[in-house]
Amino acid sequence: MTANPYPLGLRLHGRRVVVVGGGTVATRRVPALMDAGADVLLVAPELTPALRAQVDAGRLHWVPRRFEPEDLDGAWLVQVAIDDPMAAASVSAVAAERRIFCVRADDRTAATAWTPAVTRHGPVTVAVLGGGDPRRAMTVRDAIRDLLAVRLGSDGTASTRGRPGSSAGATGGTDVVGAGGAGSAGSAGGAGGGRRAGRVALVGAGPGDPELITVKGWRLLTEADVVVADRLVPGLLLDELRPDVELVDASKIPYGPSRAQEEINQILVDRALAGAVVVRLKGGDPYVFGRGGEELLACAAAGVPVTVVPGVTSSIAAPAAAGIPVTHRGVAHEFTVVSGHLAPDSPASLVRWDALAGLHGTLVILMGLKNLAAITATLIAHGRPPQTPAAVVQEATTGTQRVLRSTLGEVAADLLAADLRPPAVVVVGDVVGTLDG
């Protein structure tokens, strides 16, 4: 009889964990290691854009080559995230020689450690092992997650509040049927030999904290066969996907590598027409500079049903996380959200910066760090006082959030001195100092 595994919670803060592989499996597993504070070393010839962004931000170490035994020097744990059985076996053999526990994505029976199905609820973490059956572990995990939502508050203490409705007909999402109607997608699957009808959900993942996704958004993730995820999606959400879910990394690194939007559209349509439940997981809200409208139109043209699930947008959440209300009685009765990815003098820009300079309310700028100096100079040139309070919030609602407070006239220079980088939200207006003290 096979012995049962011994459950254990590893305290990995500051300890070296080696991840061999830089593909989608590593993309899913690394965020939980980072959340645990591990010193993560990635060993792989190439990385997904999402992992490369973490390396560029200085949160991970990367050795751009194939595994070598010395990579395990000082390691406490190794995760093998490659699908080559011979290469994986060689890594686990070195780990066994050094008595380092090894997780293997390719063969659970050959591993010395398993990664459980995990759900997190504030300070409470529940890990479920299903006797080697990932689906069983996921089913039990999801049942426990539902129970925690009823029984516990966000701080892990007992609560009497009811669980928000999460049935398929619950409010909070918009169902849109493709051009062929609901029956056209269904007939493509049903009349053609029993294949089920596919569908697409455009889901907003929120500003960064994985607990800020909506109940409906999380439920659709648990039902997904395919998840197409952007770089700004909270990594811990990917860690909770079923092992058999196809993860497509559609990361769009600012001013770096990106998939063409047409390719993303085609992936959504092709997978859905093949009968898959597809979730397009996007940071923030799908319709706030997320190109969700383009993806919906592509699906509609192909007759694919689409559900749109709004998300918490960073344009409001980032200021709030920094203690800045976008409106406040007697201070600001309006707020305007604009994209700063194009410079004010760009012929392609649709933003009337001169008009924005004359407003008295709050101005929230997304994707504007690269052009911030030009943006602030333009606002000042058109009458916005240079002493107007301003702030930059980097990676809002996450454990690496940083906040810079300045003025409109100085914020661009202060940004460079503080070495802030995307993703970040810029807030301009008197509300910046409203809650100080």
Contacts in CASP RR format, 6 or more apart in sequence:
PFRMAT RR
TARGET T0000
AUTHOR 0000-0000-0000
METHOD contacts of the structure
MODEL  1
MTANPYPLGLRLHGRRVVVVGGGTVATRRVPALMDAGADVLLVAPELTPA
LRAQVDAGRLHWVPRRFEPEDLDGAWLVQVAIDDPMAAASVSAVAAERRI
FCVRADDRTAATAWTPAVTRHGPVTVAVLGGGDPRRAMTVRDAIRDLLAV
RLGSDGTASTRGRPGSSAGATGGTDVVGAGGAGSAGSAGGAGGGRRAGRV
ALVGAGPGDPELITVKGWRLLTEADVVVADRLVPGLLLDELRPDVELVDA
SKIPYGPSRAQEEINQILVDRALAGAVVVRLKGGDPYVFGRGGEELLACA
AAGVPVTVVPGVTSSIAAPAAAGIPVTHRGVAHEFTVVSGHLAPDSPASL
VRWDALAGLHGTLVILMGLKNLAAITATLIAHGRPPQTPAAVVQEATTGT
QRVLRSTLGEVAADLLAADLRPPAVVVVGDVVGTLDG
4 131 0 8 1.000
5 114 0 8 1.000
5 129 0 8 1.000
5 131 0 8 1.000
7 116 0 8 1.000
7 127 0 8 1.000
7 129 0 8 1.000
9 127 0 8 1.000
10 36 0 8 1.000
10 76 0 8 1.000
10 77 0 8 1.000
11 36 0 8 1.000
12 33 0 8 1.000
12 36 0 8 1.000
12 37 0 8 1.000
12 38 0 8 1.000
12 76 0 8 1.000
12 77 0 8 1.000
13 36 0 8 1.000
13 37 0 8 1.000
13 38 0 8 1.000
14 37 0 8 1.000
14 38 0 8 1.000
14 39 0 8 1.000
15 38 0 8 1.000
15 39 0 8 1.000
15 76 0 8 1.000
15 77 0 8 1.000
16 38 0 8 1.000
16 39 0 8 1.000
16 41 0 8 1.000
16 74 0 8 1.000
16 75 0 8 1.000
16 76 0 8 1.000
17 33 0 8 1.000
17 38 0 8 1.000
17 39 0 8 1.000
17 40 0 8 1.000
17 41 0 8 1.000
17 75 0 8 1.000
17 76 0 8 1.000
17 77 0 8 1.000
17 78 0 8 1.000
17 79 0 8 1.000
18 40 0 8 1.000
18 41 0 8 1.000
18 43 0 8 1.000
18 71 0 8 1.000
18 72 0 8 1.000
18 75 0 8 1.000
18 77 0 8 1.000
18 78 0 8 1.000
18 79 0 8 1.000
19 26 0 8 1.000
19 29 0 8 1.000
19 30 0 8 1.000
19 33 0 8 1.000
19 40 0 8 1.000
19 41 0 8 1.000
19 42 0 8 1.000
19 43 0 8 1.000
19 78 0 8 1.000
19 79 0 8 1.000
19 81 0 8 1.000
20 43 0 8 1.000
20 44 0 8 1.000
20 67 0 8 1.000
20 71 0 8 1.000
20 78 0 8 1.000
20 79 0 8 1.000
20 80 0 8 1.000
20 81 0 8 1.000
20 82 0 8 1.000
20 88 0 8 1.000
20 91 0 8 1.000
21 42 0 8 1.000
21 43 0 8 1.000
21 44 0 8 1.000
21 80 0 8 1.000
21 81 0 8 1.000
21 82 0 8 1.000
22 42 0 8 1.000
22 44 0 8 1.000
22 46 0 8 1.000
22 47 0 8 1.000
22 48 0 8 1.000
22 51 0 8 1.000
22 81 0 8 1.000
23 44 0 8 1.000
23 46 0 8 1.000
23 47 0 8 1.000
23 48 0 8 1.000
23 51 0 8 1.000
23 81 0 8 1.000
23 249 0 8 1.000
24 48 0 8 1.000
24 247 0 8 1.000
24 248 0 8 1.000
24 249 0 8 1.000
25 81 0 8 1.000
25 82 0 8 1.000
25 83 0 8 1.000
25 105 0 8 1.000
26 42 0 8 1.000
26 44 0 8 1.000
26 47 0 8 1.000
26 48 0 8 1.000
26 51 0 8 1.000
26 79 0 8 1.000
26 81 0 8 1.000
27 48 0 8 1.000
27 50 0 8 1.000
27 51 0 8 1.000
27 238 0 8 1.000
27 247 0 8 1.000
27 249 0 8 1.000
28 235 0 8 1.000
28 238 0 8 1.000
28 239 0 8 1.000
28 241 0 8 1.000
28 247 0 8 1.000
29 79 0 8 1.000
29 81 0 8 1.000
29 105 0 8 1.000
29 115 0 8 1.000
29 239 0 8 1.000
30 40 0 8 1.000
30 42 0 8 1.000
30 51 0 8 1.000
30 54 0 8 1.000
30 60 0 8 1.000
31 234 0 8 1.000
31 235 0 8 1.000
31 236 0 8 1.000
31 238 0 8 1.000
31 239 0 8 1.000
32 118 0 8 1.000
32 236 0 8 1.000
32 239 0 8 1.000
33 40 0 8 1.000
33 79 0 8 1.000
34 40 0 8 1.000
34 54 0 8 1.000
34 59 0 8 1.000
34 60 0 8 1.000
35 236 0 8 1.000
38 77 0 8 1.000
39 61 0 8 1.000
40 59 0 8 1.000
40 60 0 8 1.000
40 61 0 8 1.000
41 60 0 8 1.000
41 61 0 8 1.000
41 62 0 8 1.000
41 63 0 8 1.000
41 71 0 8 1.000
41 75 0 8 1.000
42 51 0 8 1.000
42 55 0 8 1.000
42 60 0 8 1.000
42 61 0 8 1.000
42 62 0 8 1.000
42 63 0 8 1.000
43 62 0 8 1.000
43 63 0 8 1.000
43 65 0 8 1.000
43 66 0 8 1.000
43 67 0 8 1.000
43 68 0 8 1.000
43 71 0 8 1.000
44 62 0 8 1.000
44 63 0 8 1.000
44 64 0 8 1.000
44 66 0 8 1.000
44 82 0 8 1.000
45 64 0 8 1.000
45 65 0 8 1.000
45 66 0 8 1.000
46 64 0 8 1.000
47 55 0 8 1.000
47 62 0 8 1.000
48 249 0 8 1.000
48 251 0 8 1.000
49 231 0 8 1.000
49 249 0 8 1.000
49 251 0 8 1.000
49 252 0 8 1.000
49 253 0 8 1.000
49 257 0 8 1.000
49 258 0 8 1.000
50 229 0 8 1.000
50 231 0 8 1.000
50 249 0 8 1.000
50 251 0 8 1.000
51 60 0 8 1.000
51 62 0 8 1.000
52 253 0 8 1.000
52 257 0 8 1.000
53 231 0 8 1.000
53 251 0 8 1.000
53 253 0 8 1.000
54 60 0 8 1.000
55 61 0 8 1.000
55 62 0 8 1.000
57 421 0 8 1.000
59 400 0 8 1.000
63 71 0 8 1.000
66 87 0 8 1.000
67 87 0 8 1.000
67 90 0 8 1.000
67 91 0 8 1.000
69 94 0 8 1.000
72 78 0 8 1.000
72 94 0 8 1.000
72 95 0 8 1.000
72 98 0 8 1.000
72 100 0 8 1.000
75 98 0 8 1.000
75 100 0 8 1.000
76 100 0 8 1.000
76 101 0 8 1.000
77 100 0 8 1.000
77 101 0 8 1.000
77 102 0 8 1.000
77 103 0 8 1.000
77 113 0 8 1.000
78 91 0 8 1.000
78 92 0 8 1.000
78 95 0 8 1.000
78 100 0 8 1.000
78 101 0 8 1.000
78 102 0 8 1.000
78 103 0 8 1.000
79 102 0 8 1.000
79 103 0 8 1.000
79 105 0 8 1.000
79 115 0 8 1.000
80 88 0 8 1.000
80 91 0 8 1.000
80 92 0 8 1.000
80 102 0 8 1.000
80 103 0 8 1.000
80 104 0 8 1.000
80 105 0 8 1.000
80 106 0 8 1.000
80 111 0 8 1.000
81 105 0 8 1.000
82 88 0 8 1.000
82 105 0 8 1.000
82 106 0 8 1.000
83 105 0 8 1.000
83 106 0 8 1.000
84 106 0 8 1.000
85 106 0 8 1.000
85 107 0 8 1.000
88 104 0 8 1.000
88 105 0 8 1.000
88 106 0 8 1.000
88 107 0 8 1.000
88 110 0 8 1.000
89 110 0 8 1.000
91 102 0 8 1.000
92 102 0 8 1.000
92 104 0 8 1.000
92 110 0 8 1.000
92 111 0 8 1.000
92 112 0 8 1.000
95 101 0 8 1.000
95 102 0 8 1.000
95 112 0 8 1.000
96 102 0 8 1.000
96 112 0 8 1.000
101 112 0 8 1.000
101 113 0 8 1.000
102 111 0 8 1.000
102 112 0 8 1.000
102 113 0 8 1.000
103 111 0 8 1.000
103 113 0 8 1.000
103 114 0 8 1.000
103 115 0 8 1.000
104 110 0 8 1.000
104 111 0 8 1.000
108 114 0 8 1.000
108 132 0 8 1.000
114 129 0 8 1.000
114 132 0 8 1.000
116 127 0 8 1.000
116 128 0 8 1.000
116 129 0 8 1.000
116 130 0 8 1.000
116 137 0 8 1.000
116 141 0 8 1.000
117 127 0 8 1.000
117 128 0 8 1.000
117 129 0 8 1.000
117 130 0 8 1.000
117 134 0 8 1.000
117 137 0 8 1.000
117 138 0 8 1.000
117 140 0 8 1.000
117 141 0 8 1.000
117 240 0 8 1.000
118 125 0 8 1.000
118 126 0 8 1.000
118 127 0 8 1.000
118 128 0 8 1.000
118 141 0 8 1.000
118 239 0 8 1.000
118 240 0 8 1.000
119 125 0 8 1.000
119 126 0 8 1.000
119 141 0 8 1.000
119 142 0 8 1.000
119 144 0 8 1.000
119 145 0 8 1.000
119 148 0 8 1.000
119 240 0 8 1.000
120 126 0 8 1.000
120 210 0 8 1.000
120 211 0 8 1.000
120 236 0 8 1.000
121 145 0 8 1.000
121 148 0 8 1.000
121 149 0 8 1.000
121 152 0 8 1.000
121 153 0 8 1.000
121 154 0 8 1.000
121 156 0 8 1.000
121 211 0 8 1.000
122 154 0 8 1.000
122 155 0 8 1.000
122 156 0 8 1.000
122 211 0 8 1.000
123 155 0 8 1.000
123 156 0 8 1.000
124 148 0 8 1.000
124 152 0 8 1.000
124 156 0 8 1.000
126 141 0 8 1.000
126 144 0 8 1.000
126 145 0 8 1.000
126 148 0 8 1.000
128 137 0 8 1.000
128 138 0 8 1.000
128 140 0 8 1.000
128 141 0 8 1.000
128 144 0 8 1.000
129 137 0 8 1.000
130 136 0 8 1.000
130 137 0 8 1.000
130 140 0 8 1.000
131 137 0 8 1.000
134 242 0 8 1.000
134 243 0 8 1.000
134 244 0 8 1.000
135 242 0 8 1.000
135 244 0 8 1.000
138 222 0 8 1.000
138 242 0 8 1.000
141 240 0 8 1.000
142 222 0 8 1.000
146 163 0 8 1.000
149 163 0 8 1.000
149 164 0 8 1.000
149 215 0 8 1.000
150 159 0 8 1.000
150 161 0 8 1.000
150 162 0 8 1.000
150 163 0 8 1.000
151 158 0 8 1.000
151 159 0 8 1.000
152 158 0 8 1.000
152 159 0 8 1.000
153 159 0 8 1.000
153 161 0 8 1.000
154 211 0 8 1.000
163 215 0 8 1.000
164 170 0 8 1.000
164 215 0 8 1.000
165 215 0 8 1.000
166 215 0 8 1.000
166 216 0 8 1.000
166 219 0 8 1.000
170 215 0 8 1.000
170 216 0 8 1.000
172 214 0 8 1.000
172 216 0 8 1.000
172 309 0 8 1.000
172 310 0 8 1.000
173 216 0 8 1.000
173 307 0 8 1.000
173 308 0 8 1.000
173 309 0 8 1.000
173 310 0 8 1.000
174 307 0 8 1.000
174 308 0 8 1.000
174 309 0 8 1.000
174 310 0 8 1.000
175 305 0 8 1.000
175 306 0 8 1.000
175 307 0 8 1.000
175 308 0 8 1.000
176 296 0 8 1.000
176 300 0 8 1.000
176 305 0 8 1.000
176 306 0 8 1.000
176 307 0 8 1.000
176 308 0 8 1.000
177 300 0 8 1.000
177 303 0 8 1.000
177 305 0 8 1.000
177 306 0 8 1.000
178 184 0 8 1.000
178 185 0 8 1.000
178 299 0 8 1.000
178 300 0 8 1.000
178 301 0 8 1.000
178 302 0 8 1.000
178 303 0 8 1.000
178 304 0 8 1.000
178 305 0 8 1.000
178 306 0 8 1.000
179 300 0 8 1.000
179 301 0 8 1.000
179 302 0 8 1.000
179 303 0 8 1.000
180 303 0 8 1.000
181 303 0 8 1.000
181 305 0 8 1.000
182 305 0 8 1.000
184 303 0 8 1.000
185 197 0 8 1.000
185 198 0 8 1.000
185 199 0 8 1.000
185 272 0 8 1.000
185 303 0 8 1.000
185 304 0 8 1.000
185 305 0 8 1.000
186 197 0 8 1.000
186 198 0 8 1.000
188 195 0 8 1.000
188 197 0 8 1.000
188 273 0 8 1.000
189 195 0 8 1.000
189 196 0 8 1.000
189 197 0 8 1.000
189 198 0 8 1.000
189 275 0 8 1.000
190 196 0 8 1.000
190 197 0 8 1.000
195 275 0 8 1.000
196 275 0 8 1.000
197 275 0 8 1.000
197 305 0 8 1.000
198 272 0 8 1.000
198 273 0 8 1.000
198 274 0 8 1.000
198 275 0 8 1.000
198 276 0 8 1.000
198 277 0 8 1.000
198 278 0 8 1.000
198 304 0 8 1.000
198 305 0 8 1.000
199 272 0 8 1.000
199 277 0 8 1.000
199 278 0 8 1.000
199 304 0 8 1.000
199 305 0 8 1.000
199 306 0 8 1.000
199 307 0 8 1.000
200 268 0 8 1.000
200 272 0 8 1.000
200 278 0 8 1.000
200 279 0 8 1.000
200 280 0 8 1.000
200 295 0 8 1.000
200 299 0 8 1.000
200 304 0 8 1.000
200 305 0 8 1.000
200 306 0 8 1.000
200 307 0 8 1.000
201 217 0 8 1.000
201 220 0 8 1.000
201 224 0 8 1.000
201 277 0 8 1.000
201 278 0 8 1.000
201 279 0 8 1.000
201 280 0 8 1.000
201 306 0 8 1.000
201 307 0 8 1.000
201 308 0 8 1.000
201 309 0 8 1.000
202 280 0 8 1.000
202 282 0 8 1.000
202 286 0 8 1.000
202 292 0 8 1.000
202 293 0 8 1.000
202 295 0 8 1.000
202 296 0 8 1.000
202 306 0 8 1.000
202 307 0 8 1.000
202 308 0 8 1.000
202 309 0 8 1.000
203 213 0 8 1.000
203 217 0 8 1.000
203 220 0 8 1.000
203 221 0 8 1.000
203 279 0 8 1.000
203 280 0 8 1.000
203 281 0 8 1.000
203 282 0 8 1.000
203 286 0 8 1.000
203 309 0 8 1.000
203 311 0 8 1.000
204 213 0 8 1.000
204 214 0 8 1.000
204 217 0 8 1.000
204 281 0 8 1.000
204 282 0 8 1.000
204 283 0 8 1.000
204 284 0 8 1.000
204 285 0 8 1.000
204 286 0 8 1.000
204 309 0 8 1.000
204 310 0 8 1.000
204 311 0 8 1.000
204 312 0 8 1.000
205 213 0 8 1.000
205 232 0 8 1.000
205 233 0 8 1.000
205 234 0 8 1.000
205 237 0 8 1.000
205 281 0 8 1.000
205 282 0 8 1.000
205 283 0 8 1.000
205 284 0 8 1.000
205 311 0 8 1.000
206 212 0 8 1.000
206 213 0 8 1.000
206 234 0 8 1.000
206 283 0 8 1.000
206 284 0 8 1.000
206 285 0 8 1.000
206 311 0 8 1.000
206 312 0 8 1.000
206 313 0 8 1.000
206 314 0 8 1.000
206 317 0 8 1.000
207 283 0 8 1.000
207 284 0 8 1.000
207 312 0 8 1.000
207 313 0 8 1.000
207 314 0 8 1.000
207 317 0 8 1.000
207 318 0 8 1.000
207 321 0 8 1.000
207 396 0 8 1.000
207 397 0 8 1.000
208 232 0 8 1.000
208 234 0 8 1.000
208 283 0 8 1.000
208 284 0 8 1.000
208 314 0 8 1.000
208 395 0 8 1.000
208 396 0 8 1.000
208 397 0 8 1.000
208 398 0 8 1.000
209 234 0 8 1.000
209 397 0 8 1.000
209 398 0 8 1.000
210 234 0 8 1.000
210 235 0 8 1.000
210 236 0 8 1.000
210 237 0 8 1.000
212 312 0 8 1.000
212 317 0 8 1.000
212 397 0 8 1.000
213 221 0 8 1.000
213 234 0 8 1.000
213 237 0 8 1.000
213 311 0 8 1.000
214 309 0 8 1.000
214 310 0 8 1.000
214 311 0 8 1.000
214 312 0 8 1.000
216 309 0 8 1.000
217 279 0 8 1.000
217 309 0 8 1.000
218 237 0 8 1.000
220 277 0 8 1.000
220 279 0 8 1.000
220 307 0 8 1.000
220 309 0 8 1.000
221 227 0 8 1.000
221 237 0 8 1.000
221 240 0 8 1.000
221 241 0 8 1.000
221 279 0 8 1.000
221 281 0 8 1.000
222 242 0 8 1.000
223 277 0 8 1.000
224 241 0 8 1.000
224 245 0 8 1.000
224 277 0 8 1.000
224 278 0 8 1.000
224 279 0 8 1.000
225 245 0 8 1.000
225 246 0 8 1.000
225 271 0 8 1.000
225 275 0 8 1.000
225 276 0 8 1.000
225 277 0 8 1.000
225 278 0 8 1.000
226 245 0 8 1.000
226 246 0 8 1.000
226 247 0 8 1.000
226 248 0 8 1.000
226 271 0 8 1.000
226 276 0 8 1.000
226 277 0 8 1.000
226 278 0 8 1.000
226 279 0 8 1.000
227 238 0 8 1.000
227 241 0 8 1.000
227 245 0 8 1.000
227 246 0 8 1.000
227 247 0 8 1.000
227 248 0 8 1.000
227 278 0 8 1.000
227 279 0 8 1.000
227 281 0 8 1.000
228 248 0 8 1.000
228 250 0 8 1.000
228 264 0 8 1.000
228 267 0 8 1.000
228 268 0 8 1.000
228 278 0 8 1.000
228 279 0 8 1.000
228 280 0 8 1.000
228 281 0 8 1.000
229 238 0 8 1.000
229 247 0 8 1.000
229 248 0 8 1.000
229 249 0 8 1.000
229 250 0 8 1.000
229 251 0 8 1.000
229 281 0 8 1.000
230 250 0 8 1.000
230 251 0 8 1.000
230 252 0 8 1.000
230 281 0 8 1.000
230 282 0 8 1.000
230 283 0 8 1.000
231 251 0 8 1.000
231 252 0 8 1.000
231 253 0 8 1.000
232 282 0 8 1.000
232 283 0 8 1.000
232 284 0 8 1.000
232 423 0 8 1.000
233 281 0 8 1.000
233 282 0 8 1.000
233 283 0 8 1.000
234 398 0 8 1.000
237 281 0 8 1.000
238 247 0 8 1.000
241 247 0 8 1.000
246 271 0 8 1.000
246 276 0 8 1.000
248 267 0 8 1.000
250 259 0 8 1.000
250 264 0 8 1.000
250 267 0 8 1.000
251 257 0 8 1.000
251 258 0 8 1.000
252 258 0 8 1.000
252 259 0 8 1.000
254 341 0 8 1.000
254 367 0 8 1.000
254 370 0 8 1.000
254 422 0 8 1.000
255 370 0 8 1.000
261 291 0 8 1.000
261 294 0 8 1.000
261 295 0 8 1.000
264 280 0 8 1.000
264 295 0 8 1.000
265 294 0 8 1.000
265 295 0 8 1.000
265 298 0 8 1.000
265 299 0 8 1.000
266 298 0 8 1.000
268 278 0 8 1.000
268 280 0 8 1.000
268 295 0 8 1.000
268 298 0 8 1.000
268 299 0 8 1.000
268 304 0 8 1.000
269 298 0 8 1.000
269 299 0 8 1.000
269 302 0 8 1.000
269 304 0 8 1.000
271 278 0 8 1.000
272 278 0 8 1.000
272 299 0 8 1.000
272 302 0 8 1.000
272 304 0 8 1.000
273 302 0 8 1.000
273 304 0 8 1.000
280 286 0 8 1.000
280 292 0 8 1.000
280 295 0 8 1.000
282 290 0 8 1.000
282 292 0 8 1.000
283 290 0 8 1.000
283 311 0 8 1.000
283 314 0 8 1.000
284 311 0 8 1.000
284 312 0 8 1.000
284 313 0 8 1.000
284 314 0 8 1.000
284 317 0 8 1.000
285 310 0 8 1.000
285 311 0 8 1.000
285 312 0 8 1.000
285 313 0 8 1.000
286 292 0 8 1.000
286 293 0 8 1.000
286 295 0 8 1.000
286 308 0 8 1.000
286 309 0 8 1.000
286 310 0 8 1.000
286 311 0 8 1.000
287 293 0 8 1.000
287 308 0 8 1.000
287 310 0 8 1.000
288 313 0 8 1.000
288 315 0 8 1.000
288 337 0 8 1.000
288 366 0 8 1.000
289 339 0 8 1.000
289 366 0 8 1.000
289 367 0 8 1.000
292 308 0 8 1.000
296 306 0 8 1.000
296 308 0 8 1.000
299 305 0 8 1.000
299 306 0 8 1.000
300 306 0 8 1.000
313 337 0 8 1.000
314 366 0 8 1.000
314 396 0 8 1.000
314 423 0 8 1.000
314 425 0 8 1.000
315 326 0 8 1.000
315 337 0 8 1.000
315 364 0 8 1.000
315 366 0 8 1.000
315 425 0 8 1.000
316 326 0 8 1.000
316 364 0 8 1.000
317 396 0 8 1.000
317 397 0 8 1.000
318 393 0 8 1.000
318 396 0 8 1.000
318 397 0 8 1.000
318 424 0 8 1.000
318 425 0 8 1.000
318 427 0 8 1.000
319 325 0 8 1.000
319 326 0 8 1.000
319 362 0 8 1.000
319 364 0 8 1.000
319 391 0 8 1.000
319 393 0 8 1.000
319 425 0 8 1.000
319 427 0 8 1.000
319 431 0 8 1.000
320 326 0 8 1.000
321 393 0 8 1.000
321 396 0 8 1.000
321 397 0 8 1.000
321 401 0 8 1.000
322 391 0 8 1.000
322 393 0 8 1.000
322 396 0 8 1.000
322 401 0 8 1.000
322 403 0 8 1.000
322 427 0 8 1.000
323 435 0 8 1.000
324 391 0 8 1.000
324 393 0 8 1.000
324 427 0 8 1.000
324 431 0 8 1.000
324 432 0 8 1.000
324 433 0 8 1.000
324 434 0 8 1.000
324 435 0 8 1.000
325 431 0 8 1.000
325 434 0 8 1.000
325 435 0 8 1.000
326 332 0 8 1.000
326 335 0 8 1.000
326 362 0 8 1.000
326 364 0 8 1.000
326 427 0 8 1.000
326 431 0 8 1.000
327 333 0 8 1.000
327 334 0 8 1.000
327 335 0 8 1.000
327 362 0 8 1.000
327 431 0 8 1.000
328 431 0 8 1.000
328 434 0 8 1.000
331 430 0 8 1.000
331 431 0 8 1.000
331 434 0 8 1.000
332 360 0 8 1.000
332 361 0 8 1.000
332 362 0 8 1.000
332 429 0 8 1.000
332 430 0 8 1.000
332 431 0 8 1.000
333 361 0 8 1.000
334 359 0 8 1.000
334 360 0 8 1.000
334 361 0 8 1.000
334 362 0 8 1.000
335 361 0 8 1.000
335 362 0 8 1.000
335 363 0 8 1.000
335 364 0 8 1.000
336 356 0 8 1.000
336 359 0 8 1.000
336 361 0 8 1.000
336 362 0 8 1.000
336 363 0 8 1.000
336 364 0 8 1.000
337 364 0 8 1.000
337 366 0 8 1.000
338 351 0 8 1.000
338 356 0 8 1.000
338 363 0 8 1.000
338 364 0 8 1.000
338 365 0 8 1.000
338 366 0 8 1.000
339 351 0 8 1.000
339 365 0 8 1.000
339 366 0 8 1.000
339 367 0 8 1.000
339 368 0 8 1.000
340 351 0 8 1.000
340 365 0 8 1.000
340 366 0 8 1.000
340 367 0 8 1.000
340 368 0 8 1.000
340 371 0 8 1.000
340 375 0 8 1.000
341 367 0 8 1.000
341 368 0 8 1.000
341 370 0 8 1.000
341 371 0 8 1.000
342 348 0 8 1.000
342 349 0 8 1.000
342 351 0 8 1.000
342 371 0 8 1.000
343 349 0 8 1.000
343 371 0 8 1.000
343 374 0 8 1.000
343 375 0 8 1.000
344 351 0 8 1.000
344 353 0 8 1.000
344 371 0 8 1.000
344 374 0 8 1.000
344 375 0 8 1.000
344 378 0 8 1.000
345 374 0 8 1.000
345 378 0 8 1.000
353 375 0 8 1.000
353 378 0 8 1.000
353 379 0 8 1.000
353 382 0 8 1.000
354 378 0 8 1.000
354 382 0 8 1.000
356 363 0 8 1.000
356 379 0 8 1.000
356 384 0 8 1.000
357 378 0 8 1.000
357 379 0 8 1.000
357 380 0 8 1.000
357 381 0 8 1.000
357 382 0 8 1.000
357 383 0 8 1.000
357 384 0 8 1.000
358 382 0 8 1.000
358 383 0 8 1.000
358 384 0 8 1.000
361 429 0 8 1.000
361 430 0 8 1.000
361 431 0 8 1.000
362 427 0 8 1.000
362 428 0 8 1.000
362 429 0 8 1.000
362 431 0 8 1.000
363 379 0 8 1.000
363 427 0 8 1.000
363 428 0 8 1.000
363 429 0 8 1.000
364 425 0 8 1.000
364 426 0 8 1.000
364 427 0 8 1.000
364 428 0 8 1.000
365 372 0 8 1.000
365 375 0 8 1.000
365 425 0 8 1.000
365 426 0 8 1.000
365 427 0 8 1.000
365 428 0 8 1.000
366 425 0 8 1.000
367 422 0 8 1.000
368 375 0 8 1.000
368 424 0 8 1.000
368 426 0 8 1.000
369 392 0 8 1.000
369 415 0 8 1.000
369 420 0 8 1.000
369 421 0 8 1.000
369 422 0 8 1.000
369 424 0 8 1.000
369 426 0 8 1.000
372 411 0 8 1.000
372 412 0 8 1.000
372 415 0 8 1.000
372 426 0 8 1.000
373 412 0 8 1.000
373 413 0 8 1.000
376 390 0 8 1.000
376 408 0 8 1.000
376 409 0 8 1.000
376 411 0 8 1.000
376 412 0 8 1.000
379 408 0 8 1.000
379 428 0 8 1.000
380 386 0 8 1.000
380 408 0 8 1.000
380 409 0 8 1.000
384 408 0 8 1.000
384 428 0 8 1.000
385 408 0 8 1.000
386 407 0 8 1.000
386 408 0 8 1.000
386 409 0 8 1.000
386 410 0 8 1.000
387 407 0 8 1.000
387 408 0 8 1.000
387 409 0 8 1.000
388 407 0 8 1.000
388 408 0 8 1.000
388 409 0 8 1.000
388 428 0 8 1.000
388 429 0 8 1.000
388 430 0 8 1.000
389 405 0 8 1.000
389 406 0 8 1.000
389 407 0 8 1.000
389 408 0 8 1.000
389 428 0 8 1.000
389 429 0 8 1.000
389 430 0 8 1.000
389 431 0 8 1.000
389 432 0 8 1.000
389 433 0 8 1.000
390 405 0 8 1.000
390 406 0 8 1.000
390 407 0 8 1.000
390 408 0 8 1.000
390 409 0 8 1.000
390 410 0 8 1.000
390 411 0 8 1.000
390 426 0 8 1.000
390 427 0 8 1.000
390 428 0 8 1.000
390 429 0 8 1.000
390 432 0 8 1.000
391 403 0 8 1.000
391 404 0 8 1.000
391 405 0 8 1.000
391 406 0 8 1.000
391 411 0 8 1.000
391 426 0 8 1.000
391 427 0 8 1.000
391 432 0 8 1.000
392 403 0 8 1.000
392 404 0 8 1.000
392 406 0 8 1.000
392 411 0 8 1.000
392 415 0 8 1.000
392 420 0 8 1.000
392 424 0 8 1.000
392 425 0 8 1.000
392 426 0 8 1.000
392 427 0 8 1.000
393 401 0 8 1.000
393 402 0 8 1.000
393 403 0 8 1.000
393 404 0 8 1.000
393 424 0 8 1.000
393 425 0 8 1.000
393 427 0 8 1.000
394 400 0 8 1.000
394 401 0 8 1.000
394 402 0 8 1.000
394 403 0 8 1.000
394 404 0 8 1.000
394 420 0 8 1.000
394 421 0 8 1.000
394 422 0 8 1.000
394 423 0 8 1.000
394 424 0 8 1.000
395 401 0 8 1.000
395 402 0 8 1.000
395 423 0 8 1.000
395 424 0 8 1.000
396 425 0 8 1.000
402 418 0 8 1.000
402 420 0 8 1.000
404 411 0 8 1.000
404 414 0 8 1.000
404 415 0 8 1.000
404 418 0 8 1.000
404 420 0 8 1.000
405 432 0 8 1.000
405 433 0 8 1.000
406 414 0 8 1.000
406 415 0 8 1.000
408 428 0 8 1.000
411 426 0 8 1.000
END
